[in-house]
Amino acid sequence: MAESFLDQFRGADYSIIGMAETHLEGAQLASAITKQRSWGRRSFGAAAKPSQDSSGNHGGVLLAASVELALAPATQSAKWQGHDWVARPVRAKGMVYIVAFIYMTCNIGMVG
C-alpha cells in the first residue's frame, strides 16, 4: 500500500517527500528506496518493526529529497536514522536545516 501511495509522487516537483507509518521492511523498503532513487531522488528509510501482538508490523519511515536540493554532508559519527525516524541535514541559502520524519508510537511523545 505504501509503495502504491508513493507512485502518485513520481515526477512531482516537491523538494522533499516524506512518509511515516509505511509498514515497509526488508525487501519492500529496499524496493521503495530504489524506486525513488530511479526518479532522481536521494532516498533514506527506517524499517518497520514487528508488532507486539504478532499482527504484522508497525512504523517505518521514508525521506526522499530531490537531487536538486543541497543535502549537507553528514558526519560519520552522526546517526541519521533509527527505529521509526529518519533525518537529514539540508543546506539552503547559507543555513542548514534538519528535516526529520518521525512516527511516534502511542507511548512516545505528546499524549492527550
C-alpha positions as CSV (number, residue, x, y, z in Angstrom):
1,M,0.0,0.0,0.0
2,A,2.8,2.4,0.8
3,E,4.5,1.8,-2.5
4,S,1.3,2.5,-4.5
5,F,0.9,5.7,-2.4
6,L,4.4,6.7,-3.3
7,D,3.7,6.2,-7.0
8,Q,1.5,9.3,-7.1
9,F,4.5,11.4,-6.4
10,R,6.5,10.3,-9.4
11,G,7.6,13.4,-11.3
12,A,6.1,15.7,-8.6
13,D,8.0,18.9,-8.1
14,Y,8.4,18.7,-4.3
15,S,11.8,19.3,-2.7
16,I,11.2,16.6,-0.1
17,I,8.7,13.8,0.1
18,G,8.3,12.0,3.5
19,M,6.1,9.3,4.8
20,A,5.6,7.8,8.2
21,E,3.9,4.5,9.2
22,T,4.9,2.9,5.9
23,H,4.9,-0.7,7.3
24,L,7.8,-1.4,4.9
25,E,10.7,-3.6,5.9
26,G,13.4,-5.7,4.3
27,A,13.0,-6.1,0.5
28,Q,9.9,-3.9,0.4
29,L,11.8,-1.0,2.0
30,A,14.8,-1.5,-0.3
31,S,12.4,-1.6,-3.3
32,A,10.8,1.7,-2.3
33,I,14.2,3.4,-1.8
34,T,15.4,2.0,-5.2
35,K,12.2,3.2,-6.9
36,Q,12.6,6.8,-5.5
37,R,16.3,6.9,-6.5
38,S,15.3,5.9,-10.1
39,W,13.0,9.0,-10.0
40,G,16.0,11.2,-9.3
41,R,15.7,11.4,-5.5
42,R,18.1,10.6,-2.7
43,S,16.0,8.3,-0.5
44,F,16.5,7.1,3.0
45,G,14.4,5.0,5.2
46,A,14.0,3.2,8.6
47,A,12.3,-0.2,8.6
48,A,9.0,-1.1,10.3
49,K,9.3,-3.3,13.4
50,P,7.2,-6.3,14.4
51,S,4.1,-5.6,16.4
52,Q,4.0,-6.7,20.0
53,D,0.8,-8.7,19.4
54,S,2.2,-10.5,16.3
55,S,-0.4,-9.0,13.9
56,G,2.1,-7.7,11.4
57,N,4.4,-4.7,11.9
58,H,4.2,-1.0,12.7
59,G,6.2,2.1,12.0
60,G,8.7,2.7,9.2
61,V,9.5,6.0,7.6
62,L,10.9,7.3,4.3
63,L,12.5,10.5,3.3
64,A,13.2,11.3,-0.4
65,A,14.9,14.6,-1.3
66,S,15.2,16.0,-4.8
67,V,18.7,15.7,-6.3
68,E,18.4,19.4,-6.9
69,L,18.3,20.0,-3.2
70,A,21.6,20.6,-1.5
71,L,22.0,18.0,1.3
72,A,24.6,19.0,3.8
73,P,27.3,16.4,4.3
74,A,26.5,14.1,7.2
75,T,29.3,13.4,9.7
76,Q,30.4,9.8,10.0
77,S,29.7,9.8,13.8
78,A,26.2,11.2,13.4
79,K,23.3,8.8,13.4
80,W,20.6,9.9,11.0
81,Q,18.0,7.2,11.3
82,G,16.7,4.8,13.9
83,H,13.5,3.0,14.9
84,D,10.6,4.9,13.3
85,W,12.6,8.1,12.3
86,V,14.9,9.3,9.6
87,A,16.5,12.8,9.3
88,R,18.9,14.6,7.0
89,P,20.6,18.0,7.1
90,V,19.6,20.2,4.2
91,R,21.6,23.2,3.2
92,A,19.7,26.2,1.8
93,K,20.8,29.9,1.4
94,G,23.6,29.7,3.8
95,M,21.7,27.9,6.6
96,V,21.5,24.2,7.5
97,Y,18.1,22.8,8.4
98,I,17.4,19.4,9.9
99,V,14.5,17.7,8.1
100,A,13.0,14.7,10.0
101,F,10.1,12.4,9.6
102,I,9.1,10.7,12.8
103,Y,6.4,8.2,13.7
104,M,5.7,8.3,17.4
105,T,4.1,5.2,18.8
106,C,1.3,5.5,21.3
107,N,3.6,5.7,24.4
108,I,6.2,8.0,23.0
109,G,5.9,11.8,22.6
110,M,2.9,14.0,23.3
111,V,-0.2,12.3,24.6
112,G,-3.7,13.8,25.0
